Amino acid sequence: MAFIIKPLVTEKMTKITDQSSEDRTYKVKSKKGEERTKKATPKYGFIVKPEANKLEIKKEVEELYNVTVIGVNTIRYAGKRQSRWTRAGLVKGHKNAFKKAIVTLKEGDTIDIYSNI
């Protein structure tokens, strides 16, 4: 069963992906003044079905993109009520609930989201 609905391509998620894909250098407080480098572990976002769990998301991302997934973080969003005035009067409804998954990949792996376009 397909749990991934679509990749998450927003300004915020693109910023997170870019920041997580860079090797970082930081200084360690010691007598020698050492510098260490933190290896890049890229993160990508997906909109998934609300009933999907982390293990299912991990398995599906690994199968679709041929990468190794280190971790999966999920965020649930509730559906919101909407109303608007029309010629017929007040129309009420709601938006669907959805779930986001932020997937952390192994160092060196990348996903080309735009390859299917």
C-alpha positions in Angstrom: 0.0 0.0 0.0 1.4 3.4 -0.9 1.7 5.6 2.1 3.7 8.5 0.6 1.3 11.0 -1.1 3.9 13.5 -2.4 7.3 15.1 -1.6 7.1 18.2 0.4 8.5 21.1 -1.6 8.1 24.3 0.3 10.5 27.1 1.2 10.8 25.9 4.8 11.5 22.3 3.8 14.0 23.3 1.1 15.8 25.4 3.7 16.0 22.4 6.1 17.3 20.1 3.3 19.9 22.7 2.3 21.1 23.2 5.9 21.3 19.5 6.6 23.2 18.7 3.4 26.2 20.9 4.3 29.2 19.6 6.2 29.6 21.8 9.3 32.8 22.8 11.0 32.8 23.7 14.7 35.4 24.5 17.3 35.8 22.4 20.4 36.9 24.1 23.6 40.1 22.6 24.6 43.7 23.6 25.2 44.6 22.8 21.6 41.7 24.7 20.0 40.6 21.8 17.9 38.2 22.0 15.0 35.9 19.2 14.2 33.7 18.5 11.2 30.1 17.2 11.5 29.2 15.1 8.5 26.1 15.9 6.5 23.0 13.8 7.0 20.4 15.2 4.5 16.7 15.5 5.5 13.8 15.4 3.1 10.1 15.9 3.7 7.1 14.0 2.5 3.3 14.2 3.0 2.1 10.8 4.0 -1.3 9.2 4.9 -2.3 9.7 8.5 -2.4 6.0 9.2 1.2 5.4 8.1 3.7 4.6 10.8 7.5 5.3 10.9 8.5 1.8 9.9 6.2 1.8 6.8 7.4 5.2 5.7 11.0 4.1 6.1 10.5 0.9 4.1 8.7 2.8 1.3 11.2 5.6 0.9 14.0 3.0 0.8 12.2 1.1 -2.0 11.2 4.1 -4.0 14.5 6.1 -4.0 17.1 3.3 -3.3 18.6 5.1 -0.3 19.3 4.2 3.3 17.1 5.8 5.9 18.5 6.5 9.4 15.5 8.1 11.0 11.9 9.3 10.5 10.2 12.1 12.3 6.4 12.5 11.9 4.1 15.4 12.5 0.3 15.1 12.5 -2.0 17.9 11.4 -5.7 18.1 12.2 -8.2 19.1 9.6 -9.4 22.6 9.9 -12.9 24.0 9.7 -13.6 26.4 6.8 -16.6 28.6 6.0 -17.3 31.2 3.3 -20.2 33.3 2.3 -21.6 32.6 -1.2 -24.7 33.6 -3.1 -26.4 30.5 -1.7 -25.6 31.6 1.9 -23.0 30.3 4.3 -21.1 27.2 3.1 -19.3 25.2 5.8 -16.7 22.4 5.3 -13.3 21.3 6.4 -9.9 20.5 5.1 -8.5 17.0 5.3 -6.1 15.9 8.1 -2.6 14.9 6.9 0.7 13.8 8.2 4.2 15.1 7.4 7.3 12.8 7.6 10.9 14.2 7.7 13.3 11.5 6.6 17.0 11.6 7.6 19.2 9.7 5.1 22.6 8.1 5.5 25.6 10.3 4.8 26.2 10.6 1.1 22.7 9.6 0.0 20.5 12.1 -1.9 17.0 12.1 -3.4 16.3 13.8 -6.7 12.7 15.0 -6.2 12.6 16.7 -9.6 13.6 13.7 -11.6 10.0 12.6 -12.3 8.8 15.9 -13.7 
